[in-house]
Amino acid sequence: MAMSIGQQDGDEDVPMSDINTTPLVDVMLVLLIIFLITIPVVIQTVPIQLPKVRNEITETKPENVALTIRGGPGGSCEVYWNLTPYTNEQLLDRAVKALEDQIKKVGGVENINEENMPEVHIRGDVNTPYKCIGGAVFTMQRAGFARVGFISQPPPSGAAK
């Protein structure tokens, strides 16, 4: 780096204290260009096609289980099978019995398939704690129900997404 000598108010030569920033800017611009070129090469992605999300109309079958879940006083959970309230243990017993009845109805486990396997449809209040809904899903899966779905209210037809 060169140092220039300038004259001030007299005949004495005084060194200038200004720094030449041009080389620094040149180096920074070169580094920026290098990073802009190499970043797309470094970022690797697996080519996939993401699913198109759309609402599916729920087909209500008589063997399906309709659960309604909401938060109770003091952080408790209220679970209703149709309109009857159940505790967690009662829910497990009722779910096992309902699944056994369906298996007997179709003539045994070997006759259970995708069409006649009952589903669980959960309607959860928007203010329900996660532990209530998660506990109900776990209980129904423990009982043997393979398909658990959530029922929601679609947005109004004119609402912005």
C-alpha positions as CSV (number, residue, x, y, z in Angstrom):
1,M,0.0,0.0,0.0
2,A,1.4,3.3,-0.9
3,M,1.5,6.3,1.3
4,S,1.1,9.7,-0.2
5,I,2.8,12.8,1.2
6,G,0.9,16.0,1.1
7,Q,1.7,19.5,2.1
8,Q,-0.2,21.3,4.8
9,D,0.0,24.8,6.0
10,G,3.8,25.0,5.8
11,D,6.7,23.6,4.1
12,E,6.8,20.5,6.2
13,D,5.7,17.2,4.7
14,V,3.0,15.5,6.7
15,P,1.8,11.9,5.9
16,M,-1.8,11.6,5.0
17,S,-3.9,9.4,7.3
18,D,-6.5,8.4,4.6
19,I,-6.7,4.6,3.8
20,N,-7.0,3.5,0.2
21,T,-10.1,1.3,0.2
22,T,-10.2,0.5,-3.5
23,P,-8.2,-2.8,-3.1
24,L,-10.4,-3.9,-0.2
25,V,-13.6,-3.3,-2.3
26,D,-12.1,-5.2,-5.2
27,V,-11.3,-8.2,-3.0
28,M,-14.8,-8.1,-1.5
29,L,-16.5,-8.0,-4.9
30,V,-14.5,-10.9,-6.1
31,L,-15.4,-13.0,-3.0
32,L,-19.1,-12.0,-3.5
33,I,-19.0,-13.3,-7.1
34,I,-17.3,-16.5,-6.1
35,F,-20.0,-17.2,-3.4
36,L,-22.8,-16.4,-5.8
37,I,-21.5,-18.9,-8.2
38,T,-20.7,-21.7,-5.7
39,I,-23.8,-21.6,-3.5
40,P,-26.2,-23.1,-6.1
41,V,-23.7,-25.9,-6.6
42,V,-23.4,-26.6,-2.9
43,I,-27.1,-26.7,-2.2
44,Q,-28.3,-30.1,-3.3
45,T,-31.9,-31.2,-3.4
46,V,-33.6,-34.4,-4.2
47,P,-36.1,-33.9,-7.0
48,I,-39.6,-34.7,-5.7
49,Q,-43.1,-33.7,-6.6
50,L,-45.0,-32.5,-3.6
51,P,-48.7,-33.5,-3.3
52,K,-51.4,-31.2,-4.3
53,V,-53.5,-30.5,-1.2
54,R,-57.3,-30.5,-1.5
55,N,-60.1,-31.3,0.8
56,E,-61.5,-34.8,0.5
57,I,-65.2,-35.3,1.2
58,T,-65.6,-37.6,4.2
59,E,-67.8,-40.6,3.5
60,T,-69.8,-41.3,6.6
61,K,-70.4,-45.0,7.2
62,P,-72.4,-46.5,10.0
63,E,-69.4,-48.3,11.5
64,N,-67.3,-45.2,11.7
65,V,-66.6,-43.7,15.1
66,A,-67.4,-40.0,15.7
67,L,-65.5,-38.5,18.6
68,T,-65.8,-35.0,19.9
69,I,-63.1,-33.6,22.1
70,R,-62.9,-30.4,24.0
71,G,-60.9,-29.1,27.0
72,G,-62.6,-29.2,30.3
73,P,-62.3,-27.2,33.5
74,G,-58.8,-27.2,35.1
75,G,-57.0,-28.5,32.0
76,S,-59.0,-31.8,31.9
77,C,-60.1,-33.4,28.7
78,E,-63.7,-34.2,27.7
79,V,-64.1,-37.0,25.1
80,Y,-67.6,-37.8,23.7
81,W,-68.4,-40.9,21.6
82,N,-71.4,-39.4,19.7
83,L,-73.1,-37.6,22.6
84,T,-71.9,-39.9,25.5
85,P,-69.0,-38.7,27.6
86,Y,-66.2,-41.2,28.3
87,T,-63.0,-41.4,30.3
88,N,-59.8,-42.6,28.7
89,E,-60.2,-46.1,30.1
90,Q,-63.8,-46.3,29.1
91,L,-63.0,-45.0,25.6
92,L,-60.4,-47.8,25.2
93,D,-62.8,-50.5,26.3
94,R,-65.6,-49.2,24.1
95,A,-63.3,-48.9,21.1
96,V,-62.0,-52.5,21.5
97,K,-65.6,-53.7,21.8
98,A,-66.7,-51.8,18.7
99,L,-63.8,-53.1,16.6
100,E,-64.5,-56.7,17.8
101,D,-68.1,-56.3,16.9
102,Q,-67.1,-55.1,13.4
103,I,-64.8,-58.1,13.0
104,K,-67.6,-60.5,13.9
105,K,-70.0,-58.7,11.6
106,V,-67.7,-59.2,8.5
107,G,-66.9,-62.8,9.5
108,G,-63.4,-62.6,11.0
109,V,-60.2,-60.8,10.8
110,E,-59.3,-62.2,7.4
111,N,-62.3,-60.4,5.9
112,I,-61.4,-57.0,7.1
113,N,-60.3,-54.8,4.2
114,E,-60.0,-51.1,3.4
115,E,-63.8,-50.8,2.6
116,N,-65.2,-52.3,5.8
117,M,-62.6,-51.2,8.3
118,P,-64.1,-48.5,10.5
119,E,-62.5,-45.1,10.8
120,V,-62.3,-42.6,13.6
121,H,-63.4,-39.1,12.9
122,I,-62.3,-36.6,15.5
123,R,-63.9,-33.2,15.9
124,G,-61.8,-31.1,18.1
125,D,-62.6,-27.7,19.5
126,V,-60.1,-25.0,18.3
127,N,-59.2,-24.2,22.0
128,T,-58.6,-27.9,23.0
129,P,-55.1,-28.6,24.4
130,Y,-53.0,-30.9,22.2
131,K,-52.7,-33.5,25.0
132,C,-56.5,-34.1,24.8
133,I,-56.6,-34.8,21.0
134,G,-53.3,-36.7,21.0
135,G,-54.4,-38.9,23.9
136,A,-57.6,-39.7,22.1
137,V,-55.7,-40.6,18.9
138,F,-53.3,-42.8,20.8
139,T,-56.2,-44.5,22.6
140,M,-58.0,-45.3,19.4
141,Q,-54.8,-46.6,17.7
142,R,-54.2,-48.7,20.8
143,A,-57.6,-50.2,20.4
144,G,-56.8,-51.2,16.8
145,F,-58.2,-48.5,14.6
146,A,-55.8,-47.9,11.8
147,R,-57.4,-44.8,10.3
148,V,-57.9,-41.7,12.3
149,G,-59.0,-38.5,10.6
150,F,-59.9,-35.0,11.7
151,I,-63.1,-33.2,10.8
152,S,-62.8,-29.5,10.2
153,Q,-65.0,-26.7,9.0
154,P,-63.9,-25.4,5.5
155,P,-63.4,-21.7,5.1
156,P,-66.2,-19.7,3.6
157,S,-66.2,-19.9,-0.2
158,G,-65.3,-16.3,-0.7
159,A,-62.5,-16.2,1.8
160,A,-59.0,-15.4,0.7
161,K,-56.4,-18.1,1.2
